[in-house]
Amino acid sequence: MSEMILPKIGLGTWVLKPYEARYSTIQAIKLGYRFVDTAQAYRNEVGVGEGLKEVFETGIAKREEVIVATKIYPLNVRPKAAVRSTYKSLKRLQLDYVDIMYIHYPAFVLGYSHKKTLGALGELVDEGKIRHIGVSNFTPNQIIDALDVIDKPIYANQIEHHPYLKQQSVLKFHKDKNIIQVSYSPLGRAKVLKDPVINEIAEKNKVSAAQVCLAWVINKGAYPIPKATSLDHLKDNFAALDLQLSDEDIKKIDAIDKHERYVHPPVVSPKEWKKKK
Ligand SMILES: NC(=O)c1ccc[n+]([C@@H]2O[C@H](COP(=O)([O-])OP(=O)(O)OC[C@H]3O[C@@H](n4cnc5c(N)ncnc54)[C@H](OP(=O)(O)O)[C@@H]3O)[C@@H](O)[C@H]2O)c1
């Protein structure tokens, strides 16, 4: 299989019900999106799968043109459960393989092991069921420990990243290790869209606040996956690819003095997250 080029923007689907996920997947791919993100935890893989089936069958896009990513649910992180649940994901998605399979959280308390869990995913890579292994919500130290004991690369780490959670040191770590940073909640769950600096830059550039947030994430070399339910939001977000922010605008956003983490589930979140950066 040829080298994978990740599209600069993807479609997030957290919290979408299966019928909404089907709709958003179809509309997004019609608009030009070629990267869809779901997870076992979202309980909408069936809807994403139905949407994908429709776009492939109607010729809107070919399977090999769309990057499909899903994630192992924290309760499935033991090696056997990781493999079994991957097969179930493939069935729900109606796919022969997924492009990225992430470990959703470094859930050591639930039986996650760098060597055994990622080793099991490595076997699925060899079998052609997974193209790339991803991790999500991993700290740099956890990635260093994982890379020490596995023989396959980690393709991406999916973490929260938006103008209120800038992740500078983590971004640098990913670049140094050649690991792609996929940025989730890039709009700060819509809360960052009210920020006065973001809105001032949006007005000046005659674009939306969402586009400013997404263009800022892309400018940092990361890959945002905004979630959108309506066609208007899907269109608006995709148009961020056409927005080039000036250095001055980027500096203004960098200088926003806020640190907010919106996603912090108990039990599975890394302990380091409690520290402010
Ligand atoms: N790996 C993880 O642990 C993890 C955690 C969280 C999220 N994620 C992934 O990242 C994706 C995105 O993150 P998120 O859903 O938390 O938050 P987000 O993308 O930052 O924000 C989504 C919110 O913004 C609104 N919105 C989207 N586009 C808009 C626009 N152009 N103008 C105004 N409002 C807009 C959405 O409304 P509408 O729905 O009405 O369009 C929704 O309320 C998720 O869906 C999921 O795939 C992963």
The ligand as an SDF file (V2000), in Angstrom:
LIG
                    3D

 48 52  0  0  0  0  0  0  0  0999 V2000
   -9.3210   11.3170   21.4040 N   0  0  0  0  0  0  0  0  0  0  0  0
  -10.1160   11.8730   22.2910 C   0  0  0  0  0  0  0  0  0  0  0  0
  -10.0690   11.5720   23.5000 O   0  0  0  0  0  0  0  0  0  0  0  0
  -11.0930   12.9120   21.8190 C   0  0  0  0  0  0  0  0  0  0  0  0
  -11.7290   13.7470   22.7550 C   0  0  0  0  0  0  0  0  0  0  0  0
  -12.6030   14.7250   22.2820 C   0  0  0  0  0  0  0  0  0  0  0  0
  -12.8440   14.8430   20.9170 C   0  0  0  0  0  0  0  0  0  0  0  0
  -12.2290   13.9920   20.0230 N   0  0  0  0  0  0  0  0  0  0  0  0
  -12.4700   14.0910   18.5590 C   0  0  0  0  0  0  0  0  0  0  0  0
  -12.3290   15.4340   18.1310 O   0  0  0  0  0  0  0  0  0  0  0  0
  -13.5330   15.8820   17.5090 C   0  0  0  0  0  0  0  0  0  0  0  0
  -13.7440   17.3630   17.7070 C   0  0  0  0  0  0  0  0  0  0  0  0
  -13.7440   17.7310   19.0590 O   0  0  0  0  0  0  0  0  0  0  0  0
  -15.0450   18.1670   19.8610 P   0  0  0  0  0  0  0  0  0  0  0  0
  -16.2540   17.5760   19.2230 O   0  0  0  0  0  0  0  0  0  0  0  0
  -14.7700   17.8660   21.2820 O   0  0  0  0  0  0  0  0  0  0  0  0
  -15.0670   19.7650   19.7810 O   0  0  0  0  0  0  0  0  0  0  0  0
  -14.8710   20.8860   18.6490 P   0  0  0  0  0  0  0  0  0  0  0  0
  -14.7120   20.2900   17.3090 O   0  0  0  0  0  0  0  0  0  0  0  0
  -13.8160   21.7960   19.1610 O   0  0  0  0  0  0  0  0  0  0  0  0
  -16.2430   21.6830   18.7630 O   0  0  0  0  0  0  0  0  0  0  0  0
  -17.4630   21.1330   18.3440 C   0  0  0  0  0  0  0  0  0  0  0  0
  -18.5500   22.1800   18.6110 C   0  0  0  0  0  0  0  0  0  0  0  0
  -18.3210   23.3080   17.7620 O   0  0  0  0  0  0  0  0  0  0  0  0
  -19.4790   23.5490   16.9540 C   0  0  0  0  0  0  0  0  0  0  0  0
  -19.0340   23.9570   15.6320 N   0  0  0  0  0  0  0  0  0  0  0  0
  -18.4150   23.1980   14.6930 C   0  0  0  0  0  0  0  0  0  0  0  0
  -18.1110   23.9380   13.6150 N   0  0  0  0  0  0  0  0  0  0  0  0
  -18.5480   25.2020   13.8730 C   0  0  0  0  0  0  0  0  0  0  0  0
  -18.5140   26.4110   13.1320 C   0  0  0  0  0  0  0  0  0  0  0  0
  -17.9650   26.4630   11.9340 N   0  0  0  0  0  0  0  0  0  0  0  0
  -19.0560   27.5260   13.7050 N   0  0  0  0  0  0  0  0  0  0  0  0
  -19.6040   27.4720   14.9400 C   0  0  0  0  0  0  0  0  0  0  0  0
  -19.6480   26.3580   15.6930 N   0  0  0  0  0  0  0  0  0  0  0  0
  -19.1270   25.2210   15.1660 C   0  0  0  0  0  0  0  0  0  0  0  0
  -20.2180   22.2270   16.9050 C   0  0  0  0  0  0  0  0  0  0  0  0
  -21.5790   22.4610   16.6650 O   0  0  0  0  0  0  0  0  0  0  0  0
  -22.4610   21.5570   15.6490 P   0  0  0  0  0  0  0  0  0  0  0  0
  -22.3030   20.1330   16.0660 O   0  0  0  0  0  0  0  0  0  0  0  0
  -23.8220   22.1120   15.8480 O   0  0  0  0  0  0  0  0  0  0  0  0
  -21.9580   21.7710   14.2650 O   0  0  0  0  0  0  0  0  0  0  0  0
  -19.9330   21.6920   18.3080 C   0  0  0  0  0  0  0  0  0  0  0  0
  -20.7990   22.2940   19.2430 O   0  0  0  0  0  0  0  0  0  0  0  0
  -14.5950   14.9880   18.1730 C   0  0  0  0  0  0  0  0  0  0  0  0
  -15.8080   15.0110   17.4980 O   0  0  0  0  0  0  0  0  0  0  0  0
  -13.8870   13.6620   18.1710 C   0  0  0  0  0  0  0  0  0  0  0  0
  -13.9050   13.0640   16.8820 O   0  0  0  0  0  0  0  0  0  0  0  0
  -11.3430   13.0570   20.4760 C   0  0  0  0  0  0  0  0  0  0  0  0
  1  2  1  0
  2  3  2  0
  2  4  1  0
  4  5  1  0
  4 48  2  0
  5  6  2  0
  6  7  1  0
  7  8  2  0
  8  9  1  0
  8 48  1  0
  9 10  1  0
  9 46  1  0
 10 11  1  0
 11 12  1  0
 11 44  1  0
 12 13  1  0
 13 14  1  0
 14 15  2  0
 14 16  1  0
 14 17  1  0
 17 18  1  0
 18 19  2  0
 18 20  1  0
 18 21  1  0
 21 22  1  0
 22 23  1  0
 23 24  1  0
 23 42  1  0
 24 25  1  0
 25 26  1  0
 25 36  1  0
 26 27  1  0
 26 35  1  0
 27 28  2  0
 28 29  1  0
 29 30  1  0
 29 35  2  0
 30 31  1  0
 30 32  2  0
 32 33  1  0
 33 34  2  0
 34 35  1  0
 36 37  1  0
 36 42  1  0
 37 38  1  0
 38 39  2  0
 38 40  1  0
 38 41  1  0
 42 43  1  0
 44 45  1  0
 44 46  1  0
 46 47  1  0
M  CHG  2   8   1  16  -1
M  END
$$$$
